[in-house]
Amino acid sequence: MPSAIPSGSTDQLPPARMIDPRGHRFGAGVSAIVLIIATLTQTPWLVALVLVSIGVSAAFGMRWSVYGMVWRRLVKVVGLAPVELEHEYPPRFAQVLGSVALTFALVAFALGATPLGWVLTLAVATLQTVLAVTGYCLGCRLYFLRWWVPDVVTRIWTRGRRRTDAISVQPIQYR
């Protein structure tokens, strides 16, 4: 299964929970389906519902993800085998980006720029679909670019502790 995390980069991140990547993909699939239904039915409140779901886990951690809770129960009920876990921060950062886009979509709806709202909604739905189907997470990959936004978000999550500087020195290798 492809990983959303570049190989060898996890040790360079601050300590955090490790998550089942299948749960991340499951949540992306559910989000994509709901966002596509919202677009087809022109129902902005479904966009708000997805925003709340991914926004809560982006802000408070993946353990609070509604989709993650469902996934953990499914794993137990179905008896799925364990898999190699991945670091929580890159998928969580992807959810921050998705939350921002969906917030802008809701603002666009409120301001009467409905087509812009649906374009933003479909952009998030497309990226969620790609993640669910292929395992490729663009937001996770963006976390490892050498720019200031992921560093600021990580400092918020870690209450001020910075990521190690090793990220900016070592090359990134993808699986």
VMD Tcl script that draws the C-alpha trace (Angstrom):
set ca {
  {0.00 0.00 0.00}
  {1.46 3.41 -0.92}
  {2.26 5.64 2.01}
  {1.31 9.28 2.27}
  {4.56 9.84 4.14}
  {7.94 10.08 2.38}
  {10.16 7.23 3.56}
  {12.67 8.14 6.24}
  {11.01 11.41 7.16}
  {8.98 10.21 10.12}
  {11.99 10.20 12.45}
  {12.44 13.89 11.69}
  {9.01 14.83 13.00}
  {8.10 15.59 16.61}
  {6.59 12.67 18.52}
  {2.92 12.12 17.75}
  {0.36 9.36 17.45}
  {0.77 6.82 14.70}
  {-2.32 6.09 12.61}
  {-3.59 3.36 10.33}
  {-3.25 4.75 6.77}
  {-6.28 2.71 5.71}
  {-8.39 4.77 8.10}
  {-7.16 7.96 6.47}
  {-8.13 6.58 3.06}
  {-11.51 5.40 4.37}
  {-12.27 8.86 5.75}
  {-11.22 10.45 2.47}
  {-13.59 8.15 0.60}
  {-16.52 9.01 2.85}
  {-15.73 12.73 2.58}
  {-15.48 12.51 -1.20}
  {-18.82 10.73 -1.49}
  {-20.58 13.25 0.77}
  {-19.02 16.22 -1.06}
  {-20.00 14.82 -4.45}
  {-23.57 14.24 -3.22}
  {-23.58 17.81 -1.84}
  {-22.52 19.14 -5.24}
  {-25.04 17.06 -7.19}
  {-27.89 18.04 -4.87}
  {-26.62 21.64 -4.35}
  {-26.71 21.13 -0.57}
  {-24.19 23.38 1.22}
  {-25.03 21.98 4.67}
  {-23.41 18.69 3.62}
  {-20.24 20.66 2.90}
  {-20.48 22.07 6.42}
  {-20.92 18.55 7.78}
  {-17.70 17.37 6.10}
  {-15.94 20.53 7.27}
  {-16.89 19.81 10.88}
  {-15.74 16.21 10.53}
  {-12.31 16.92 9.06}
  {-11.92 20.18 10.97}
  {-12.27 18.47 14.35}
  {-9.56 15.93 13.56}
  {-7.33 18.62 12.02}
  {-7.61 20.73 15.14}
  {-7.61 18.10 17.88}
  {-5.94 15.06 16.34}
  {-6.88 12.02 14.33}
  {-8.16 10.16 17.37}
  {-11.13 12.55 17.34}
  {-11.90 11.95 13.68}
  {-15.48 10.78 13.20}
  {-14.37 8.68 10.24}
  {-11.45 7.33 12.27}
  {-13.80 6.18 15.03}
  {-15.91 4.32 12.48}
  {-12.76 2.85 10.89}
  {-11.39 1.57 14.22}
  {-14.68 -0.21 14.91}
  {-14.71 -1.69 11.40}
  {-11.18 -3.03 11.88}
  {-12.27 -4.79 15.07}
  {-15.55 -6.12 13.71}
  {-14.12 -7.35 10.41}
  {-10.87 -8.49 12.00}
  {-8.54 -6.77 9.56}
  {-4.84 -7.50 9.94}
  {-2.61 -4.77 11.34}
  {-0.60 -2.65 8.91}
  {2.45 -0.44 9.18}
  {1.33 2.73 10.93}
  {2.20 6.22 9.74}
  {2.80 9.52 11.52}
  {-0.31 11.58 12.20}
  {0.96 15.07 11.30}
  {1.08 14.95 7.47}
  {-2.51 13.62 7.12}
  {-3.62 16.05 9.79}
  {-2.00 18.90 7.85}
  {-3.85 17.74 4.73}
  {-7.06 18.02 6.72}
  {-6.13 21.56 7.72}
  {-5.78 22.45 4.04}
  {-9.10 20.75 3.21}
  {-10.78 22.55 6.10}
  {-9.53 25.91 4.84}
  {-10.80 25.20 1.32}
  {-14.21 24.08 2.62}
  {-14.41 27.15 4.88}
  {-13.78 29.34 1.84}
  {-16.47 27.36 -0.01}
  {-19.01 28.05 2.74}
  {-18.05 31.74 2.78}
  {-18.54 31.81 -0.99}
  {-21.99 30.27 -0.57}
  {-22.88 32.85 2.08}
  {-21.70 35.72 -0.13}
  {-23.66 34.47 -3.12}
  {-20.63 33.24 -5.08}
  {-22.19 29.80 -5.40}
  {-20.16 28.62 -8.44}
  {-16.90 29.40 -6.60}
  {-18.17 27.49 -3.57}
  {-18.88 24.41 -5.67}
  {-15.51 24.64 -7.44}
  {-13.73 24.65 -4.05}
  {-15.94 21.80 -2.85}
  {-15.19 19.74 -5.94}
  {-11.46 20.45 -5.60}
  {-11.50 18.95 -2.11}
  {-13.69 16.06 -3.30}
  {-11.24 15.36 -6.13}
  {-8.22 15.26 -3.82}
  {-10.13 13.10 -1.34}
  {-11.07 10.72 -4.16}
  {-7.45 10.47 -5.32}
  {-6.40 9.64 -1.75}
  {-9.16 7.07 -1.28}
  {-8.48 5.31 -4.58}
  {-4.69 5.52 -4.89}
  {-3.35 6.32 -1.44}
  {-1.66 9.48 -2.76}
  {-2.20 12.41 -0.42}
  {-1.19 15.75 -1.94}
  {-1.69 17.61 1.35}
  {0.56 15.09 3.10}
  {3.26 15.67 0.52}
  {2.90 19.43 0.86}
  {3.64 19.06 4.57}
  {7.21 18.10 3.68}
  {7.92 21.04 1.38}
  {10.31 23.53 2.89}
  {7.87 26.35 3.60}
  {6.67 28.07 6.75}
  {2.99 26.99 6.91}
  {3.58 23.36 8.01}
  {6.10 24.59 10.58}
  {3.57 27.03 12.07}
  {0.84 24.38 12.12}
  {3.19 21.86 13.76}
  {4.16 24.40 16.43}
  {0.47 24.93 17.20}
  {-0.07 21.16 17.55}
  {3.07 20.70 19.67}
  {2.38 23.80 21.77}
  {5.45 25.68 20.55}
  {8.04 22.95 20.09}
  {9.60 23.21 16.65}
  {10.17 20.42 14.17}
  {13.77 19.35 13.95}
  {15.87 21.18 11.40}
  {16.86 17.86 9.83}
  {13.95 18.16 7.41}
  {15.55 21.08 5.60}
  {18.89 19.29 5.27}
  {18.07 15.73 4.27}
  {16.63 14.89 0.84}
  {13.13 13.45 0.71}
  {12.72 10.00 -0.78}
  {9.31 8.69 -1.69}
  {8.32 5.02 -1.69}
}
mol new
graphics top color blue
foreach p $ca { graphics top sphere $p radius 0.5 }
foreach p [lrange $ca 0 end-1] q [lrange $ca 1 end] { graphics top cylinder $p $q radius 0.2 }
display resetview
